[in-house]
Amino acid sequence: MPTTTLSDSPLGRTVAETATDIWNDSCNVDELAYAVEFGAVGATANPTIVVDNWRADPSHWATRTRVLAGENPTWSERELAWAIVAEMSTRAAPLLLPAFAASGGRAGRLSIQTDPTLWRDADGLVAQAQEFDGLAPNVIVKLPATRAGIAAMEEATYRGVSINATVSFSVAQAVAAGEAVERGLERRDAENRDTSRMGPVITIMMGRLEDWLREAADADGLSIHPGAIPWAGVAVVKRALAEWQARGVRARLLAAAIRHHLHWSELIGGDLVLTLPPSWQKRFNASSVEVRSRIADAVDPGHLAELRRLPDFVHAYEPDGLSIDEFDAWGPTRKTLRTFIGSYHDLLHLVTEAQLG
């Protein structure tokens, strides 16, 4: 019998047969190698992923921290931590260079997240984005879809940095981020500066939105049909994609924070990116879900009617559901920032312990 290869797998067929690209939601080199085998063309990291990678190989990263501290005796914990983030991330970048070259920069990207504590500091975000942009030719830099982050996206794009909007859960945030990137690209175009090899993406964190909606339903004492909330992230991405097509935004949409197979199966066929954790990649590749385009399939009106009982779904789903001034105070934004900042503090603690033993 013929041997089944990863290129024949459900995810391999998704990549080969549709416009949908897949990224690895981890910068771990071994995990990325698996993803590349079935055609994945990108990878990403955030503070939580970095800490998880450290804990998977603590001896190596503690040793590297001590070496860096010895070579740079005046560096602070923060400088050492970001040196580790840079090293951890750029180890994975070479695996994606073939896809980067083949796509002219549209794919093959390694995504690095900026300091989550800078979420109110546009200038600080732009400065760190430029620093990260020089680490490898195929780097893409994550900036949060906060008020300051939206301003930073335009300026960083203008300066030639390909950005990935993160901490983003709504059509309104995605549109604001996409339009900010578009303004940055237009400023470069007006000065005849090259944009042809830039590859910006705008993330919608589907699973984190659904996590928040469950909490909101419980807090408000609402009984929501259990079959409705798993469609919330899918509905928001499909609505955002329709806005993309209407507005002609050049940055691609990226769907993230996978919780179940609808976050893959219902988006197959879209001209967008799905970033999948390694564990979900293996589950999807072992599944019997039919690989066919469903991106144009409408979400059941009954599910949408049930979801509209949740005010935060309406905020997420409607293009004008949130203003830029409301992004920072919105529940999913604040919860995710707490998580990312907490993981960053965990990394600082690991760096300190590596030095002090």
C-alpha positions in Angstrom: 0.0 0.0 0.0 1.2 3.5 -0.7 2.6 5.5 2.2 0.5 8.5 3.2 2.6 11.6 3.5 1.9 14.9 5.3 1.4 16.5 1.9 -1.6 14.2 1.5 -3.0 15.0 4.9 -6.1 17.2 5.5 -3.9 20.2 6.2 -1.6 19.5 3.3 -4.7 19.3 1.0 -6.0 22.6 2.5 -2.8 24.3 1.5 -2.4 22.6 -1.9 -6.0 22.9 -3.1 -7.3 26.2 -1.7 -6.2 29.8 -1.2 -5.9 29.2 2.5 -2.4 29.3 4.1 -1.4 27.7 7.4 1.1 28.9 9.9 2.6 27.1 12.9 1.4 28.7 16.2 4.8 28.2 17.8 8.5 29.1 17.1 9.7 25.7 18.3 12.0 24.4 15.5 10.9 20.7 15.7 7.2 21.7 15.7 7.8 24.0 12.7 9.6 21.3 10.8 6.5 19.1 11.1 4.2 22.0 9.9 6.5 22.8 6.9 6.2 19.2 5.8 2.5 19.6 5.0 3.0 23.1 3.4 2.8 25.6 6.3 4.4 28.9 5.3 4.7 30.8 8.6 5.3 30.7 12.3 4.4 32.9 15.3 5.4 33.5 18.9 3.9 35.4 21.8 5.1 35.7 25.5 3.2 32.5 26.5 4.7 30.5 23.6 8.2 31.8 24.5 7.8 30.7 28.1 6.5 27.3 27.0 9.5 26.8 24.8 11.9 27.7 27.7 10.1 25.2 30.0 10.4 22.5 27.3 14.2 22.9 27.3 15.1 24.8 30.5 18.8 23.7 30.6 19.5 25.1 27.2 17.8 28.5 27.7 19.2 29.0 31.2 22.7 28.3 29.9 22.2 30.7 27.0 21.0 33.4 29.4 24.1 33.0 31.6 26.3 33.2 28.5 24.6 36.3 27.3 24.8 37.9 30.8 28.5 37.1 30.8 29.1 38.7 27.4 26.9 41.7 28.3 27.5 42.4 32.0 25.5 45.6 32.1 22.4 44.2 30.5 19.2 44.4 32.5 16.8 41.4 32.9 14.6 43.1 30.2 17.5 43.2 27.7 18.4 39.6 28.4 14.8 38.5 28.1 14.4 40.1 24.7 17.7 38.7 23.5 16.3 35.3 24.4 13.1 36.0 22.5 15.1 37.1 19.5 17.3 34.1 19.6 14.4 31.7 20.1 12.5 33.2 17.3 15.2 33.6 14.7 16.3 29.9 15.1 13.1 29.1 13.3 13.3 31.8 10.6 15.6 29.8 8.2 13.0 27.0 7.8 10.7 29.5 6.3 13.1 31.2 3.9 12.2 29.0 0.9 8.5 30.0 1.2 9.5 33.6 1.7 11.6 33.6 -1.5 9.0 31.7 -3.5 6.2 34.1 -2.5 8.1 37.3 -2.8 7.6 38.1 0.8 3.9 37.4 1.0 4.5 34.2 3.0 7.4 32.5 4.8 7.1 34.9 7.7 8.3 34.4 11.3 6.2 36.6 13.6 7.7 38.1 16.8 5.6 40.0 19.4 6.6 43.3 20.8 6.7 44.0 24.6 3.1 43.6 25.8 3.7 46.3 28.5 4.1 48.9 25.7 0.4 48.6 24.7 -0.1 52.4 25.4 3.2 53.5 23.9 3.1 54.0 20.1 6.7 55.3 19.9 8.0 52.4 22.0 6.2 49.9 19.8 7.5 51.4 16.6 11.1 51.4 18.0 11.0 47.8 19.0 9.3 46.8 15.7 12.2 48.4 13.8 14.7 46.5 16.0 13.0 43.2 15.4 12.7 43.9 11.7 16.5 43.7 11.4 16.8 40.2 12.9 16.0 38.3 9.8 14.7 39.1 6.3 11.5 37.3 6.8 10.5 38.7 10.2 7.0 40.1 10.8 6.3 42.1 13.9 3.3 41.8 16.2 1.7 45.0 17.4 -1.5 45.1 19.6 -4.8 46.4 18.3 -5.0 49.0 21.0 -5.4 52.7 20.5 -1.6 53.3 20.6 -1.0 50.0 18.6 -3.2 51.2 15.7 -1.1 54.4 15.4 2.1 52.3 15.7 0.9 50.0 12.8 0.7 52.9 10.4 4.1 54.4 11.3 5.9 51.0 11.4 4.4 50.1 8.0 5.5 53.4 6.6 9.0 52.7 7.9 9.0 49.4 6.0 8.1 46.9 8.8 5.7 44.1 7.9 3.3 44.0 10.9 1.0 41.4 12.4 -1.9 43.0 14.3 -2.5 41.0 17.5 -4.7 41.3 20.6 -7.5 41.6 18.1 -10.9 39.9 18.4 -13.4 42.0 16.4 -14.3 43.2 12.9 -13.8 46.8 14.1 -10.3 46.1 15.3 -9.4 44.2 12.2 -10.7 47.0 10.0 -8.9 49.7 12.0 -5.7 47.8 11.8 -6.1 47.0 8.1 -6.7 50.6 7.3 -3.8 51.8 9.4 -1.5 49.5 7.5 -3.1 50.7 4.2 -2.3 54.3 5.2 1.3 53.3 5.9 1.6 51.5 2.5 0.1 54.5 0.7 2.6 56.9 2.3 5.4 54.6 1.1 3.8 54.4 -2.4 3.6 58.2 -2.5 7.3 58.4 -2.0 8.0 55.6 -4.5 9.4 53.3 -1.7 9.1 49.6 -2.3 6.1 47.8 -0.8 6.2 44.7 -3.1 7.9 42.4 -0.6 6.0 43.4 2.5 3.6 40.9 4.0 1.4 42.4 6.7 -1.4 40.3 8.3 -4.2 41.3 10.6 -5.2 38.7 13.3 -8.6 37.8 14.7 -8.2 35.7 17.9 -11.3 33.5 17.4 -10.9 31.3 20.4 -10.1 34.1 22.9 -13.3 35.9 21.8 -15.3 32.7 22.4 -13.7 32.2 25.8 -14.7 35.7 26.7 -18.3 35.3 25.4 -18.7 32.2 27.6 -17.5 34.2 30.6 -19.8 37.1 29.7 -22.8 34.8 29.4 -22.1 33.4 32.8 -21.6 36.8 34.4 -24.9 38.1 32.9 -26.8 34.9 33.9 -27.7 34.2 30.3 -28.5 30.7 29.0 -27.0 30.6 25.5 -27.5 27.5 23.3 -24.3 25.5 23.6 -24.0 25.1 19.9 -24.0 28.9 19.2 -20.8 30.2 20.8 -18.4 27.9 18.8 -19.6 29.8 15.7 -18.8 33.2 17.1 -15.2 33.3 15.9 -16.0 31.9 12.5 -18.8 34.5 12.1 -16.5 37.3 12.9 -13.8 36.2 10.5 -16.2 35.7 7.7 -17.7 39.1 8.3 -14.2 40.7 8.4 -13.3 38.9 5.1 -16.4 40.5 3.5 -15.2 43.9 4.7 -11.8 43.2 3.3 -13.2 42.5 -0.1 -15.3 45.6 0.0 -12.5 47.9 1.1 -9.6 46.5 -0.9 -7.3 46.1 2.1 -3.9 44.7 1.1 -3.0 43.1 4.4 -4.2 39.5 4.8 -6.5 38.3 7.5 -5.1 35.8 9.9 -7.4 33.6 12.1 -5.9 32.5 15.4 -6.5 31.0 18.9 -7.9 27.7 17.7 -10.3 25.9 20.0 -12.1 23.3 17.7 -12.2 22.1 14.1 -14.8 24.8 13.0 -11.9 27.2 13.3 -10.2 25.3 10.4 -13.0 23.6 8.5 -15.4 26.5 8.1 -12.6 28.8 6.9 -11.1 26.5 4.3 -11.0 28.2 0.9 -10.6 31.8 2.2 -7.7 33.9 1.0 -6.4 34.1 4.6 -4.0 32.6 7.0 -4.8 30.1 9.8 -2.3 29.8 12.5 -2.6 26.4 14.2 -0.8 25.1 17.4 1.1 21.9 16.8 -1.4 19.8 18.9 -4.3 20.9 16.7 -2.3 20.3 13.5 -1.9 16.7 14.5 -5.6 16.3 15.5 -6.8 17.9 12.2 -4.4 15.7 10.2 -5.8 12.6 11.9 -9.4 13.7 11.4 -12.0 12.6 8.8 -13.2 16.1 8.2 -13.8 16.6 4.5 -11.4 19.2 2.9 -13.6 21.5 0.9 -14.2 25.2 0.6 -16.7 26.4 3.1 -15.6 30.1 3.4 -18.7 31.2 1.4 -21.1 29.2 3.5 -23.2 31.5 5.7 -23.3 30.9 9.5 -26.7 29.6 10.5 -29.1 32.5 11.2 -30.3 30.7 14.3 -26.7 30.7 15.7 -26.3 34.4 14.9 -29.6 35.3 16.5 -28.6 33.5 19.7 -25.1 35.1 19.6 -26.7 38.6 19.2 -28.1 38.2 22.7 -24.5 38.8 23.9 -23.6 42.5 23.6 -19.9 41.7 23.2 -20.7 39.5 20.2 -22.4 42.5 18.6 -19.3 44.6 19.5 -17.2 42.0 17.8 -19.3 41.3 14.8 -20.4 44.7 13.5 -17.9 46.8 11.6 -18.8 49.8 13.7 -19.3 47.7 16.9 -16.4 49.4 18.6 -14.6 52.7 18.2 -10.8 52.9 18.4 -11.2 54.8 21.7 -13.1 51.7 23.0 -10.5 49.1 22.1 -8.3 49.4 25.2 -11.2 49.0 27.8 -12.9 46.1 26.0 -13.0 42.9 28.0 -11.2 40.5 25.5 -8.4 43.1 25.1 -7.8 43.6 28.8 -8.0 39.9 29.5 -5.5 39.0 26.8 -3.1 41.8 27.8 -3.1 40.5 31.3 -2.2 37.0 30.1 0.6 38.2 27.8 2.0 40.6 30.4 1.8 37.8 33.0 3.8 35.5 30.7 6.3 38.3 30.1 6.8 38.6 33.8 7.2 34.8 34.0 10.0 35.1 31.4 11.7 37.9 33.4 11.6 35.6 36.4 13.1 32.7 34.4 15.9 35.0 33.3 16.6 36.1 36.9 16.6 32.6 38.2 19.0 31.5 35.4 21.5 34.0 36.7 21.0 33.6 40.4 20.6 29.8 40.4 
